[in-house]
Amino acid sequence: MRVLFVVFPWRTHLQHMVPLAWALQSAGHEVRVASGPELTDAVTASGLPAVPVGPEEPVFGRVEREQGEVYQKLVEAHGEQNDILVDVCEDREEILTWERLRWGSRFLAATSRASNDAMVEELVEYCRWWQPDLVLWDWLSHAGAIAATAVGVPHGRMRTELAVEDRARRHFLRVRQEQAPEDREDPLGDWLGEWAQKFGAEFSEEMVTGQFAIEQMVGSMRLESPSPHLPLRYVPYNGPSVVPHWARRDPAKRRVLATFGLSLATDPATAASSLEQLQGMLDALADLDIELVVTLPEQFQRELERVPGNTRLVEFVPLHAVVPSCSAVIHHGGVPGFLEAIAHGVPQLVIGRAMTDIGERGPRLERSGAGLWIRGDAPEDLDGGRVREQLVRLLEDPSFGEAAGRLGQELAAQPSPAEVVRELERIVER
């Protein structure tokens, strides 16, 4: 069969799809990966064929413009109080008023338009020519659902994060039904419906959720959903990488990895912690008897005032090459670091609210006993002393490692990519 992956043009969104794409190719199926041109090099570096669709303009520029327009309307209507934008992790009925849900849906629809509109026309044109049997789309890439609907083929949504926005969507639809008919706006549904109508189809809620979801999150943490889902074992892929010499032997001291993704380099405003907070963390951990490995872009390494003797700064290291040798992992909540730590039974400390679902995933991590979460609602929460306090807890209390080991066993028991391929074959054959 022919399988088309559609992915938001961001490397980490691609990387969680690659092992399943490899498994499909190994089983003899044809695979293509469609995304914005800015992701082409990352796709081809994985050994998969790329189908560039849409303009050369980086997607984050478009997203920033669309979100800015919605936010400006919000300010005009309510003043400078962005708390009216619903937290997608919020599920208390008394908090989820129609006003909050309505603005949240407008904001989500603006983001979805900016992320997808520019690629839809070319993507549908390609699908009509290539005629895929199945479309699998990254959770932000509704263009995949639009194209699959346009050509009438099965489609599924791939996700690593918890499906908090799907739960928020169900809240929205329920409260929407309680409104007067003339007030029942649905920005996301209307946007998808316009595209479906353009290609001779009709909107259905499956264009929001996928006809099924492939979920890599460890099963005991996933949110319940009425939509069918296929669990998938996490298999690491961090892009082309080299295992450095220092990572080829056991560390002389307990090793702790601190990694904060690409946000500090690409969008400091949304980073989990600032460079100043990172310096504070390094200072606070300087006297611990550990080997602290910190991934940090070179330009920020040069801006640090002090690098303690127990700290190793690197620009990049493949997570699966270093995490097994670690006693703890500190990160910003990104799913690769989160699942990598679980896969190897390593306790983890999550810092901040950089990830959309972390307001749900952080507490679930703490309830599992496999790690801790510093929310960072106030700047002082992220100071070095707080990080040190929580890290010492992880290192000294063996219960965290035991709980992480149990989660690792659970994750390893989920179906492998090869097993999920067989399920996908059955879905297409129906």
N, C-alpha and C positions, 0 to 999 in steps of 0.2 A: 504494500500500500504506500501511498504518498502522504507524508506528514509534514505540515507547515507549522513551524513555531513562529509566533509573533511576540516580539519583546520590546519593552520600553528601552530606549537607547542609553542604558547605564550598565556598566560591566557586571556589577553584582546581580542585577536582574537576569542577565544572560547566564551567568555562571551556574546558577542553581538548575538551569534547564539542560546544561550540556551533558551530564551523565545519562539522562534518559534519551537524549538525542543520539548519543553514542550507542546505547543499547538497541535502539530502533535500527540504526545502520548495521549493527552487528547481526541483527536478526534478518537482514536482507531487505529492509524497507528503504525507500528514498526519503531523504530529509532535506529540508531547506529552512533557513532562518531569516525572517524578514524583520527589519528594523530601520531606524533612521540611518543615514549615511555615516554619522559620527561613530557608529558601533561596528562598521564593516571590518576594520582591522582586528578587533577583538573576536568577532565571529570567525573569520578565516584563520586566526591564530589557534582556535580550538579544533581546527580540522574540519569544520562544517562549512557548507556552501552558504554564502550570504546573498540576500536579495535586498539591496538598498531601496527604500521607498521613502518618498517625501523629500523636503528641501535640505540643503546643507546646514541651515541655521541650527545651532544647538538648541535642544528641546527646552532647556531650563530658561532660556530667554523668553520663549513663548509662554511657558507656564507662569513666569513672574509677571508678565504683562496682563494675562487673563485674571490671575488672582488679584493683582493690584486694582483692576477695574471693579471687581466685585467688592473688594474691601473698601474702596472709595465710596461706593453706594451705601455700604453698611455704615460708614462714618457719617455720611450725610443724613442717614435716617436715624441714627442712634447716638452719634457722638463717638469720641475716642474710647470705645470699650470693646475690645475684640473678644471678650469672654462670651459674647453672644454666639460666636461660632462654636458649634457643638463639638465637644471633645468626643471623638469617635469611640473612645473606650467607655464613655459614660453610659450606664444602662439603668439609672434610677428614673422611674416613670415621672416622678414629681419634678425632676430637673428638665426632662425632655419636652419642653413646651413646643407648640407649633412654631412659634417665632424662632426659637433656636434651631429646630430641625429644618425649617424652611431656609434659613440663611446657610446652614451647614450643607444642605443639598445644592444650593446655588454655588457655593464655594467648590464642592466636589465636582459639579458639572463643568465649572470653568476650568478646573485642573484637567479633567478628562478631555475636554475639547482641545485644550492646548497641547496635550500629550498625544492626541490621536488624529485630529482632523486632517492634518497635513499629509498623512500617509494613507488615508482611506482609499482615495480614488485609484492610486497606483496599486494598492494592495488588492482591491477587488478586480482590477484589470488583470493582474498577475494570476489570481485564483481562477478566473474564468479561462485563462489560457492553460495554466499548469494542471488544473483540476485536482486539487488535493482530496484525499479521502477523509482526512481528519485535520482539524486546526487546533493547536494547543497554544493558548495565549497567557502571557504573564499577567498577573492580577491587575496591573495598571493599563494593559494594552487592549482596551475594548475594541480597537480597530480590528482585532482578530475575530471577535464575536460578530461585528458588522459584516466582515468579509465572508465568514462561514454562513451567516444567515442569507447573504446575497446569493451565494452559490448553492445553498441547501445541503451542507455537509455537517456531520457531527462536530462539536467543538467543546473543549474543556478548558477550565481555568487552572493555571499552575500557580501555587502560592507556597511561600515559606512562612510568612507572618501569620499571626492569628487573624481570623476573618472578622475583625471588629467592625469594619465598615459595612459588611453584610448584615450584621446584627443591627447596626444603626439604621440601615436601609429598611429593615423589617419594622423597626420602631416608627420610622418616618411614614411608611405606607399605612400602618395602623392608625396613627394620629391623623393622617391626611383624610382618611375615610370619615372622620368625625367632623370635618370642616364643611362649610356650606359649599355646594357644587361649584360656585364661581371662584372659590378660594383654593381649590384643590390643585395647585400647581405642582408639577413634578419635573424640575429642570433636567435631571439625569434621564428620566424616561422619555421626555419630549425630545431631547437631543438624539438619543439612540433611535427613537421612532422616526425622526426626520430622515436619518440615514437609511433605515430599513425601507421606508416608503420610496425613497429615491431609487432603490434597486428592486422595487416590485415586491417587497416583503412587508411583514407586519412586526411591530415591536412585541416582544415577550420578555418576561422577567429573566429568562435564561440569557438574554443579552447582557444582563448585569452580573449574573452569578456564574455563567457557564452552564451547560447541560449536566456537567459533573465537575468536581474539583479534584485535582491531584495535590495532596498536601504532604509536605515533608516534615512538618512540626511533629515532635514526639506526641504520640496519641493521647496520653493522659493530660496534656496541656491544651489540646485543640478545643475550640468552641463548638458546641453542638449546633447543627444546622439541618434544616429540612432538605437541603440539596444533597444528591448522592456524592460520595467522595471516595477516592482511592488513596489509601496511605502509601507513602513511598519512603524507603529508607534513604537517609541522608548519605550521599557520596560526595566527598569534597572535590571541588575543582576551583583553584584560585588563579587560573590563567597560566600562561607560560612562566615558569619559575625555575630557579636553581637552588638546591639545598646548600647553604653556606657551610664552610668547614666547622664553625663553632657549633652547628646544630647536628653534627654527625657523631657526637659522643655524649655520654651522660654528663650533666652539669656537676660541677664540684659542690655547688650549693643549691638550695631549693630555687628553682627557676620560676619567675613570674613574668608572664607576657602582658604588656599593656598596649592595646591597639585600638585606635579610634576611627578607623575607616578613612574615607577620603574627604569627609565633611570640612575639616579644618582648612584643607588646601583649596577646596572648590567653593565652599559657601560658609565662611566663618560665622555668619549670623545664625546659622542653624546647627553649629557644631555642639557636641555634648559638653565640651569644656573649652575654655579659652587657653591661649598660650600661657597666660599668667597663672591660671589654675593648674596647668600642667607643670609649670615650674614649682608651684607650691607642693604638688604631689611628689615630685622628685626630691625636694628638700625634706619632706616629711618621712620619706622612705629611706633616706640616705644611710641611716645607721642600722637598718635591718640586715640580718645575715642572709641575704638572698642575692641571686643574679636577676636583676630587673632588665628585661628586654623590652624596649620601647620602639614601636614603629612610628616614624615621623618623617615627613618630607624634608629634604635637605635644607630648603630655605628656612624652615622653622627650627631645625637643629642649630643653625647659625645664630638664631635670635635668642636662644636660651642663655641665661647669664651663668648658670652653673650646671655641671653634669657630675653627679656623685660618682665615686669610685665603684659602686656596686651596680652601675647602670651601663647598659650597652644600647647605643642608638643605632637603628637600622632604618633604611627607607622602606624596605619591604622584606617580608619573609613569608613563604607559603605556610598558611596556618597548619595544615596537616603535617608539615615537617617539624614543627616546633611544639605544638600543643601537647602531644603525648609525653614530652619530657618535662612538662610544667607541673607545678604544685598548685597553681591558681592562674586564672586569666582575668584581667581587668579590661573591660571594653564598653562601648557606647550603646550596646543593645542591638547592633547589627546581627542579622540572623546567621551569617557564616561563623562569626566568633561564638555565638550562642550555641549553635548546633555542634560546632567542632568540639567545644568544651564538653558537651553532653556525650558526644560519640566516644570520647576518650576518658570519660568518668572524672573530669577535672572540675573542681569547684570554681565558681565564677562570681565576679563582682561587676554588676551592671551599673553604669553611671549616667544619670540624666534622662531626658525625655526626647532624645533626638529621633527615635523611631515611633511611627504612628501608633503601633499596637503596644508599646511598652507599658502603658498604664494598666493593661490587662496581663501582659506577659511577665512583668516584674513581680507582681504579687503571686502569680502562679509559680514562678521560680522559687520564691521564698517559702511558699507552702510546701513545695516538694522537698525542701531541706537541702537542695543542691547548690544554693548560692544566695547572694544578697543583692539588694537593689537600693541605690541611693537616688532618690527621686530628683533632687536638685531643684525643688520649687523655689527655694531661696538661694542666692549666691553662696551664702556661708555653708550650705549643705555640701558644696563641692570643694571645700577647702581641703588642703593636704591632710590635716589632722583627722578629718572624717574618713577619708580614704584609707589612711593608715589603720585606724581603729577597726574598720570592717575587714581589711585585708588580713590583719593579725588574727581576727576571729576565724577566717577561712583556713589559715595556715595551722592554727593551733587546735582547732576542734575537729577530730576525726569524723564526726557525724556528717560533715559536709561532703567529704570524699566518699563516704559510704552511700549517701543519697545520690550523688552524682553517678556513682557506679551503677546503681539500680536504674537510673534513667538511661544510661548508656546501653544497658542490656535491653531495655524496652525499645530503644531506637534501632538497635541492631536486629531486632526481631521483626521489624516492619518489612514489607515486601521489597525485594531488590528491584532495580530498574528492569532487569530481564523479566521478572515476574509481572511487573506492571505492563510491559510490552504485550504480554499474552492477554491481559485484561483489555488493553486498547484494541487488539485484534478482534476480540469478541464484540466490543462496542461497535466497531465498523461493520462487522458481519451481520449485525441484527437487521 
